[in-house]
Each structure stands twice: as C-alpha cells, then as structure tokens.
Amino acid sequence: MKPEPCPCQSKKNYQDCCQRYHKDPSKIPTTEHLLRARYTAFVYKLPSFIKQTMIEPAIKAYDENFILHSPIQWKSLHILNKNKGDEFDNEGTINFIVTCLETKESTKPFAVKESSLFKRINGIWVYEKALSIENNPIAK
C-alpha cells in the first residue's frame, strides 16, 4: 500500500505527519502543527480529535453531526503568518486561508480566511477561538 500524502500540505505522508497527533494530541509541539492536524481532521472527518483540541468559547460551536456529514470538500490550507505558538510559548495566533468546495458536485470554490487564537493548557495546544473569519467566493 502506497503512503498517502498528508492533506495538511506539509509534503509528508499522513503516517509521518498528522496521524501521530490524531492518535495523541499531547504530542503536538506548536500551534502550526495543531492547525495542520485540525485541518486534516476535518478532511478525514475525525470529530473526536477536533473536540479534544477545542476549549471555550470555540467548543460552543462544535457539531459532530456537521463534521461527519458535511458535504464540504476541503481543498487546501495556506498559512499566511503566525505570531508566537512555538514550543515554549503558551499562546499563539495564526492567520490562514482554507479553500473548499461546498459539495462534491460544486464547481465554485470558496475561501475562508481566519485568524485563530490557540492556547497551551497543561502542556497541550488547543484552539480557543476565531479572532476573525471571512468567507469569500473565488473568482475563476
């Protein structure tokens, strides 16, 4: 069986990248690793990992049914910039863009630009909240 590329676009195989974090979120060293693992968890529909890596107020929006049955087709993750969130920090922010299709049949992609706040609690990185979110259609 050929190793599959990780959806987080790290240029690594899933088994050598986000899979280890999906098995044990306490191993996530930085906010960037958490963001990539969360993106991959949405691609692979892994609601338990998504929930494990959220705190209030973000967890109020958690919807397992949506994660499992969403028609969204995740296409790409592009990290614009980050502030803090390294191995010795306790919080950090990342600005990123996710590109999606609304359904498998959709031909109109859209982009979500988000600025997210992450915190390290008891040594474990978690997603706290979106500081800003913009949804934009992508012109062809």
C-alpha positions as a printed Julia matrix, in Angstrom:
140×3 Matrix{Float64}:
   0.0    0.0     0.0
   1.41   3.37   -1.07
   1.7    6.01    1.68
  -0.81   8.81    1.21
   0.21  12.47    1.29
  -1.0   14.37    4.33
  -3.9   16.72    3.49
  -2.24  19.48    5.57
   0.16  20.04    2.66
   3.31  19.54    4.72
   4.75  17.43    1.87
   4.97  14.49    4.28
   2.98  11.28    4.3
  -0.05  11.22    6.62
   1.54   8.44    8.7
   4.64  10.6     9.28
   2.7   13.8     9.86
  -0.76  14.43   11.35
  -1.68  10.82   12.11
   0.59  10.75   15.18
  -1.17  13.86   16.54
  -4.59  12.37   15.84
  -3.56   9.41   17.98
  -2.12  11.57   20.78
  -2.82  15.35   20.83
  -0.41  15.8    23.74
   2.45  15.29   21.24
   1.59  18.45   19.23
   4.6   20.78   19.63
   3.34  24.07   18.11
   0.23  25.94   17.01
   1.13  25.32   13.38
   1.21  21.57   13.97
  -2.18  21.82   15.71
  -3.71  23.86   12.87
  -2.44  21.36   10.29
  -3.71  18.41   12.36
  -7.13  20.05   12.84
  -7.42  20.8     9.11
  -6.55  17.17    8.34
  -9.11  16.02   10.93
 -11.81  17.98    9.09
 -10.69  16.4     5.79
 -10.82  12.88    7.3
 -13.92  13.61    9.43
 -12.35  12.92   12.85
 -14.75  14.67   15.24
 -13.24  13.29   18.45
  -9.84  14.83   17.66
 -11.47  18.13   16.72
 -13.39  18.21   20.01
 -10.34  17.16   22.07
  -8.39  20.13   20.72
 -11.02  22.83   21.48
 -11.89  24.9    24.54
 -14.45  27.59   25.32
 -15.64  29.63   23.55
 -14.87  27.64   20.36
 -16.32  24.4    21.71
 -19.78  26.0    21.83
 -19.82  25.72   18.02
 -18.73  22.05   17.99
 -21.15  19.94   15.92
 -20.21  16.28   15.46
 -23.06  15.68   13.01
 -21.86  18.53   10.79
 -18.28  17.22   10.82
 -19.36  13.69    9.93
 -21.96  14.6     7.28
 -20.75  17.9     5.84
 -20.68  17.96    2.04
 -17.74  20.38    2.11
 -14.75  19.25    0.09
 -11.57  20.56    1.71
  -9.05  21.55   -0.96
  -6.14  23.43    0.59
  -4.65  25.07    3.66
  -2.38  28.08    3.27
  -0.74  29.62    6.33
  -0.29  33.36    5.86
   1.58  34.14    9.08
   1.83  33.23   12.72
   2.65  35.02   15.94
   4.15  33.02   18.8
   2.8   29.5    19.32
   6.15  27.78   19.4
   7.29  25.03   21.74
   7.99  27.35   24.67
   5.01  29.71   24.25
   1.64  29.43   25.99
  -0.44  31.08   23.27
  -0.21  31.99   19.64
  -2.19  33.2    16.66
  -2.2   32.02   13.06
  -3.69  33.71   10.01
  -4.59  31.24    7.29
  -6.81  30.53    4.3
  -8.71  27.31    3.68
 -10.07  26.66    0.2
 -13.18  24.48   -0.16
 -15.97  23.35   -2.43
 -19.48  23.31   -0.97
 -20.25  19.85   -2.37
 -18.58  17.14   -4.43
 -20.53  18.37   -7.46
 -19.75  22.05   -6.88
 -17.59  23.91   -9.34
 -17.47  27.16   -7.35
 -14.71  27.17   -4.75
 -14.71  29.5    -1.78
 -12.04  30.58    0.64
 -12.26  31.06    4.38
  -9.69  33.47    5.77
  -9.33  33.12    9.51
  -7.22  34.46   12.32
  -7.24  31.93   15.18
  -6.13  32.04   18.79
  -4.54  28.95   20.33
  -3.54  28.33   23.94
  -1.38  25.76   25.64
  -3.13  24.32   28.7
  -1.3   21.8    30.87
   1.24  21.41   28.07
  -1.37  20.7    25.36
  -2.17  23.07   22.49
  -5.88  23.79   21.93
  -7.96  26.04   19.68
  -9.67  28.76   21.71
 -11.44  30.96   19.15
 -11.5   32.64   15.79
 -10.44  36.26   16.12
 -11.81  36.98   12.64
 -13.37  34.98    9.8
 -14.12  35.99    6.21
 -15.87  33.78    3.64
 -15.16  34.74    0.04
 -16.09  33.18   -3.3
 -13.1   32.6    -5.55
 -13.4   34.19   -8.98
 -12.46  31.92  -11.87
